[in-house]
Amino acid sequence: MANPEIRKLRLGIPKGSLQDATVQLMARAGYNLQLSSRSYFPAIDDPEIECMLIRAQEMARYVQDGILDLGLTGRDWVLENDARVETLADLVYAKQSFSKVRWVLAVPEASPVRSVRDLEGKVIATELVGVTKRYLERNHVKATVEFSWGATEVKPPVLADAIVEVTETGSSLRANQLRIVETVLESNTQLIAWPPALKDSWKAEKIATLKLLLEAAIAAYGLVGLMLNVQRGRLDAVLGVLTALRQPTIASLSDPDWVAVNTVIEERKVREILPRLKAAGAQGIVEYPLNKMVL
């Protein structure tokens, strides 16, 4: 007898600036994605998930329409499309870092513009047209908002008086002699779902597992585990180094005079506290990577 057809959860992977960071996050969550330059359907090592590469700008529409059950895209594009989707998780990662991005109003350094209200009757270029128009409405400003197909930073002052553009560090804006006036929107990657998919018990369980693993991967970012042994008589000195970071786990060893200490710390602090731990009496110190941490 032939096996019944395997059910599939349809997952949208953002193509473009978020693509590499998403593939890395999925790997930390335990899913191996293999992309090909010739295909928009990445292979994944879970036979019950079917992936499709979709531009982040369009993801929310395809999830809203049920073409995809689930997708990873920016909060900015959910708002831009005014999409009727279920937001399941905020996953704070971006192209260059695990942090939020900002859509900012920017003008040439020499511009007299100091606030959005100074743009009355002016021209603003942006890819985020809908959000920008609503931002202007909230500030009671009437200005022309033009869609930008790219290279938005080069448009002021000849083709536009100002731009609304996304930035992580502001370096690209500074390189183009632009000055940030105001933040229009803060955004981060979100896991969004087609609402009917959450009413399907099989899909809902599959989605819950993926959500848990992705959030655990985000929670573990920048952290490492630390194990060490110490004589009981010197335990307080070791804990004096560690307790300001996270409460450690302490376990007895076969030798009653010794204990094992296990904790999680920020990776950037390891180089600072390792010498202090050694001086306090710690031995057999082991640092190990963390891929996931379930809170």
Kinemage of the C-alpha trace (Angstrom):
@kinemage 1
@onewidth
@group {chain A} dominant
@subgroup {mainchain}
@vectorlist {calphas} color= white
{ca met a 1} P 0.000 0.000 0.000
{ca ala a 2} L 1.354 3.414 -0.956
{ca asn a 3} L 2.093 5.863 1.821
{ca pro a 4} L -0.355 8.763 2.072
{ca glu a 5} L 0.948 12.050 0.727
{ca ile a 6} L 3.019 13.936 3.278
{ca arg a 7} L 1.302 17.095 4.496
{ca lys a 8} L 3.247 20.300 3.929
{ca leu a 9} L 3.579 23.547 5.830
{ca arg a 10} L 4.241 26.294 3.282
{ca leu a 11} L 6.932 28.639 4.623
{ca gly a 12} L 8.077 31.873 3.000
{ca ile a 13} L 11.780 32.718 3.269
{ca pro a 14} L 12.605 36.394 2.572
{ca lys a 15} L 14.665 36.893 -0.572
{ca gly a 16} L 17.081 39.802 -0.579
{ca ser a 17} L 18.724 41.587 2.325
{ca leu a 18} L 17.254 39.278 4.987
{ca gln a 19} L 17.985 36.073 3.102
{ca asp a 20} L 21.416 35.151 4.469
{ca ala a 21} L 20.534 36.125 8.045
{ca thr a 22} L 17.356 34.033 7.836
{ca val a 23} L 19.216 30.985 6.550
{ca gln a 24} L 21.683 31.337 9.442
{ca leu a 25} L 18.857 31.712 11.966
{ca met a 26} L 17.090 28.642 10.583
{ca ala a 27} L 20.345 26.682 10.937
{ca arg a 28} L 20.668 27.735 14.584
{ca ala a 29} L 17.055 26.634 15.081
{ca gly a 30} L 17.925 23.207 13.659
{ca tyr a 31} L 16.723 23.490 10.050
{ca asn a 32} L 19.210 23.117 7.211
{ca leu a 33} L 18.237 25.192 4.176
{ca gln a 34} L 19.985 24.709 0.841
{ca leu a 35} L 19.500 27.485 -1.701
{ca ser a 36} L 20.174 27.414 -5.404
{ca ser a 37} L 20.585 30.428 -7.661
{ca arg a 38} L 18.328 28.667 -10.167
{ca ser a 39} L 15.410 27.883 -7.895
{ca tyr a 40} L 12.981 29.799 -5.738
{ca phe a 41} L 12.220 26.662 -3.720
{ca pro a 42} L 15.011 26.018 -1.190
{ca ala a 43} L 15.491 22.466 0.009
{ca ile a 44} L 14.980 21.920 3.737
{ca asp a 45} L 15.765 18.879 5.843
{ca asp a 46} L 12.162 18.548 7.035
{ca pro a 47} L 9.875 16.699 4.611
{ca glu a 48} L 6.822 18.371 6.165
{ca ile a 49} L 7.949 21.919 5.299
{ca glu a 50} L 7.957 23.416 1.806
{ca cys a 51} L 9.921 26.643 1.432
{ca met a 52} L 9.603 29.392 -1.128
{ca leu a 53} L 11.785 32.469 -1.611
{ca ile a 54} L 9.645 35.609 -1.662
{ca arg a 55} L 10.698 39.246 -1.501
{ca ala a 56} L 10.123 40.574 2.009
{ca gln a 57} L 8.100 43.433 0.527
{ca glu a 58} L 5.540 40.958 -0.869
{ca met a 59} L 5.546 38.284 1.830
{ca ala a 60} L 2.641 39.610 3.893
{ca arg a 61} L 0.315 39.655 0.864
{ca tyr a 62} L 1.008 36.034 -0.001
{ca val a 63} L 0.504 34.968 3.618
{ca gln a 64} L -2.704 37.005 3.829
{ca asp a 65} L -4.049 35.304 0.701
{ca gly a 66} L -3.205 31.804 1.962
{ca ile a 67} L -0.627 31.062 -0.720
{ca leu a 68} L 1.783 30.622 2.196
{ca asp a 69} L 0.885 29.349 5.659
{ca leu a 70} L 3.764 31.133 7.313
{ca gly a 71} L 6.367 33.713 6.446
{ca leu a 72} L 9.299 35.695 7.777
{ca thr a 73} L 9.228 39.368 6.892
{ca gly a 74} L 9.644 42.799 8.384
{ca arg a 75} L 7.021 44.518 10.501
{ca asp a 76} L 7.469 47.438 8.094
{ca trp a 77} L 6.129 45.441 5.147
{ca val a 78} L 3.219 44.045 7.135
{ca leu a 79} L 2.204 47.629 7.908
{ca glu a 80} L 2.925 48.858 4.385
{ca asn a 81} L 0.605 46.224 2.908
{ca asp a 82} L -1.946 46.642 5.722
{ca ala a 83} L -1.967 42.852 5.695
{ca arg a 84} L -4.527 40.780 7.570
{ca val a 85} L -2.131 38.246 9.057
{ca glu a 86} L -1.453 36.830 12.508
{ca thr a 87} L 1.823 38.006 14.012
{ca leu a 88} L 3.232 35.097 16.018
{ca ala a 89} L 6.658 36.308 17.098
{ca asp a 90} L 9.025 39.253 16.991
{ca leu a 91} L 12.385 37.910 15.845
{ca val a 92} L 14.834 40.751 16.261
{ca tyr a 93} L 17.448 40.208 13.579
{ca ala a 94} L 18.384 42.104 10.453
{ca lys a 95} L 20.874 42.062 7.586
{ca gln a 96} L 23.942 42.993 9.627
{ca ser a 97} L 23.002 42.327 13.233
{ca phe a 98} L 20.490 40.957 15.710
{ca ser a 99} L 18.868 44.356 16.191
{ca lys a 100} L 15.971 46.460 14.974
{ca val a 101} L 16.153 48.655 11.913
{ca arg a 102} L 14.762 52.160 11.534
{ca trp a 103} L 12.974 53.861 8.677
{ca val a 104} L 14.144 57.447 8.976
{ca leu a 105} L 13.317 60.761 7.405
{ca ala a 106} L 16.577 62.124 5.993
{ca val a 107} L 17.610 65.267 4.137
{ca pro a 108} L 20.861 66.658 2.711
{ca glu a 109} L 23.213 67.946 5.396
{ca ala a 110} L 22.829 71.502 4.102
{ca ser a 111} L 19.012 71.357 4.054
{ca pro a 112} L 17.135 73.830 6.275
{ca val a 113} L 14.630 71.087 7.165
{ca arg a 114} L 14.656 70.378 10.916
{ca ser a 115} L 11.371 68.497 11.347
{ca val a 116} L 8.740 66.791 9.248
{ca arg a 117} L 6.625 69.951 9.425
{ca asp a 118} L 9.239 71.751 7.333
{ca leu a 119} L 8.382 69.460 4.391
{ca glu a 120} L 4.995 71.021 3.643
{ca gly a 121} L 4.582 71.035 -0.152
{ca lys a 122} L 7.887 69.201 -0.702
{ca val a 123} L 8.728 65.864 -2.392
{ca ile a 124} L 9.705 62.751 -0.426
{ca ala a 125} L 11.095 59.630 -2.133
{ca thr a 126} L 10.725 56.232 -0.492
{ca glu a 127} L 9.914 52.585 -1.036
{ca leu a 128} L 7.634 52.671 2.023
{ca val a 129} L 4.938 54.847 0.462
{ca gly a 130} L 1.886 53.854 2.522
{ca val a 131} L 3.590 54.138 5.896
{ca thr a 132} L 5.138 57.483 4.913
{ca lys a 133} L 1.788 58.908 3.823
{ca arg a 134} L 0.188 57.891 7.120
{ca tyr a 135} L 3.155 59.405 8.981
{ca leu a 136} L 2.603 62.708 7.189
{ca glu a 137} L -1.125 62.584 7.946
{ca arg a 138} L -0.439 62.093 11.668
{ca asn a 139} L 1.779 65.178 11.579
{ca his a 140} L -0.719 67.195 9.498
{ca val a 141} L 1.780 67.689 6.670
{ca lys a 142} L 0.846 67.714 2.983
{ca ala a 143} L 3.723 66.585 0.798
{ca thr a 144} L 4.187 64.497 -2.341
{ca val a 145} L 5.367 60.945 -1.673
{ca glu a 146} L 7.005 59.286 -4.670
{ca phe a 147} L 7.821 55.589 -4.909
{ca ser a 148} L 11.549 54.956 -5.224
{ca trp a 149} L 12.750 51.944 -7.194
{ca gly a 150} L 16.130 51.979 -5.469
{ca ala a 151} L 19.241 54.086 -4.885
{ca thr a 152} L 17.023 56.330 -2.781
{ca glu a 153} L 19.970 57.972 -1.011
{ca val a 154} L 21.165 59.684 -4.212
{ca lys a 155} L 17.858 61.429 -4.983
{ca pro a 156} L 18.098 64.493 -2.724
{ca pro a 157} L 18.343 67.315 -3.448
{ca val a 158} L 17.797 67.110 -7.228
{ca leu a 159} L 15.006 64.509 -7.472
{ca ala a 160} L 13.512 64.886 -3.992
{ca asp a 161} L 13.682 67.186 -0.998
{ca ala a 162} L 13.861 64.312 1.474
{ca ile a 163} L 13.765 60.537 1.667
{ca val a 164} L 12.380 57.922 4.017
{ca glu a 165} L 14.886 55.080 4.032
{ca val a 166} L 15.733 52.060 6.148
{ca thr a 167} L 18.973 51.969 8.114
{ca glu a 168} L 20.721 49.813 10.697
{ca thr a 169} L 23.782 51.939 11.392
{ca gly a 170} L 23.237 55.145 9.404
{ca ser a 171} L 26.565 54.669 7.600
{ca ser a 172} L 25.063 54.658 4.098
{ca leu a 173} L 23.172 57.874 4.813
{ca arg a 174} L 26.292 59.572 6.140
{ca ala a 175} L 28.271 58.398 3.107
{ca asn a 176} L 25.740 60.191 0.916
{ca gln a 177} L 25.903 63.392 3.006
{ca leu a 178} L 22.412 62.905 4.425
{ca arg a 179} L 21.216 63.895 7.883
{ca ile a 180} L 18.537 62.034 9.863
{ca val a 181} L 15.668 64.291 10.880
{ca glu a 182} L 13.244 61.889 12.555
{ca thr a 183} L 12.496 58.199 12.933
{ca val a 184} L 9.357 57.241 11.043
{ca leu a 185} L 9.165 53.588 12.102
{ca glu a 186} L 11.152 50.972 13.982
{ca ser a 187} L 10.959 47.525 12.467
{ca asn a 188} L 12.130 43.986 13.056
{ca thr a 189} L 11.564 40.624 11.451
{ca gln a 190} L 8.302 38.922 12.367
{ca leu a 191} L 6.942 35.417 12.001
{ca ile a 192} L 3.503 35.849 10.459
{ca ala a 193} L 0.794 33.298 9.703
{ca trp a 194} L -2.270 32.867 7.539
{ca pro a 195} L -5.053 32.842 10.196
{ca pro a 196} L -6.860 29.741 8.823
{ca ala a 197} L -3.596 27.761 9.122
{ca leu a 198} L -3.745 28.238 12.889
{ca lys a 199} L -7.178 26.561 12.959
{ca asp a 200} L -5.762 23.410 11.357
{ca ser a 201} L -4.525 21.266 14.266
{ca trp a 202} L -1.672 19.674 12.308
{ca lys a 203} L -0.403 22.997 10.923
{ca ala a 204} L -0.866 24.758 14.257
{ca glu a 205} L 1.335 22.194 16.009
{ca lys a 206} L 3.969 22.400 13.271
{ca ile a 207} L 3.930 26.199 13.444
{ca ala a 208} L 4.222 26.172 17.244
{ca thr a 209} L 7.322 23.976 17.038
{ca leu a 210} L 8.978 26.212 14.452
{ca lys a 211} L 8.129 29.318 16.482
{ca leu a 212} L 9.610 27.791 19.643
{ca leu a 213} L 12.867 26.854 17.908
{ca leu a 214} L 13.270 30.220 16.177
{ca glu a 215} L 12.671 32.133 19.418
{ca ala a 216} L 15.113 29.815 21.225
{ca ala a 217} L 17.749 30.512 18.565
{ca ile a 218} L 17.247 34.273 18.938
{ca ala a 219} L 17.405 34.014 22.749
{ca ala a 220} L 20.769 32.221 22.568
{ca tyr a 221} L 22.385 34.783 20.280
{ca gly a 222} L 25.500 36.298 21.827
{ca leu a 223} L 25.511 33.832 24.725
{ca val a 224} L 27.806 30.929 25.594
{ca gly a 225} L 27.792 28.260 28.245
{ca leu a 226} L 30.503 28.076 30.874
{ca met a 227} L 31.391 25.009 32.967
{ca leu a 228} L 34.010 24.806 35.683
{ca asn a 229} L 35.025 22.904 38.813
{ca val a 230} L 35.931 24.496 42.124
{ca gln a 231} L 36.676 23.413 45.692
{ca arg a 232} L 33.778 24.096 48.049
{ca gly a 233} L 35.958 26.329 50.136
{ca arg a 234} L 36.504 28.644 47.175
{ca leu a 235} L 32.942 28.479 45.778
{ca asp a 236} L 31.881 31.847 47.218
{ca ala a 237} L 34.802 33.567 45.507
{ca val a 238} L 33.835 32.024 42.151
{ca leu a 239} L 30.174 32.913 42.635
{ca gly a 240} L 31.253 36.453 43.413
{ca val a 241} L 32.533 36.652 39.850
{ca leu a 242} L 29.467 34.982 38.290
{ca thr a 243} L 26.389 36.074 40.219
{ca ala a 244} L 26.265 39.528 38.667
{ca leu a 245} L 25.706 37.830 35.285
{ca arg a 246} L 23.325 34.863 35.674
{ca gln a 247} L 22.443 32.509 38.513
{ca pro a 248} L 24.624 29.422 38.000
{ca thr a 249} L 23.744 25.756 38.516
{ca ile a 250} L 25.838 24.021 41.177
{ca ala a 251} L 26.207 20.236 41.323
{ca ser a 252} L 28.146 17.936 43.660
{ca leu a 253} L 30.995 15.872 42.246
{ca ser a 254} L 32.234 12.415 43.260
{ca asp a 255} L 34.807 14.137 45.428
{ca pro a 256} L 32.722 15.778 48.194
{ca asp a 257} L 35.211 18.635 48.464
{ca trp a 258} L 34.509 19.768 44.886
{ca val a 259} L 31.479 21.078 42.976
{ca ala a 260} L 30.693 21.721 39.316
{ca val a 261} L 29.345 25.113 38.269
{ca asn a 262} L 27.421 25.636 35.038
{ca thr a 263} L 26.129 28.969 33.790
{ca val a 264} L 25.271 31.029 30.713
{ca ile a 265} L 26.980 34.361 30.053
{ca glu a 266} L 27.381 36.917 27.310
{ca glu a 267} L 30.177 35.852 24.983
{ca arg a 268} L 31.698 39.329 24.970
{ca lys a 269} L 32.256 39.097 28.749
{ca val a 270} L 34.184 35.821 28.668
{ca arg a 271} L 37.580 37.399 28.131
{ca glu a 272} L 36.955 39.693 31.092
{ca ile a 273} L 35.887 37.089 33.644
{ca leu a 274} L 38.037 34.053 32.717
{ca pro a 275} L 41.183 35.431 34.405
{ca arg a 276} L 39.091 36.418 37.431
{ca leu a 277} L 37.570 32.925 37.657
{ca lys a 278} L 41.007 31.364 37.459
{ca ala a 279} L 42.282 33.656 40.196
{ca ala a 280} L 39.266 32.790 42.337
{ca gly a 281} L 40.134 29.088 42.196
{ca ala a 282} L 38.138 27.753 39.251
{ca gln a 283} L 39.627 24.789 37.380
{ca gly a 284} L 38.712 22.855 34.244
{ca ile a 285} L 36.963 25.895 32.764
{ca val a 286} L 35.135 25.029 29.523
{ca glu a 287} L 33.363 27.476 27.227
{ca tyr a 288} L 30.819 26.018 24.766
{ca pro a 289} L 28.535 27.529 22.124
{ca leu a 290} L 24.751 27.799 22.452
{ca asn a 291} L 22.451 27.443 19.463
{ca lys a 292} L 19.145 27.555 21.317
{ca met a 293} L 17.874 28.621 24.719
{ca val a 294} L 14.256 28.030 25.677
{ca leu a 295} L 13.142 30.633 28.180
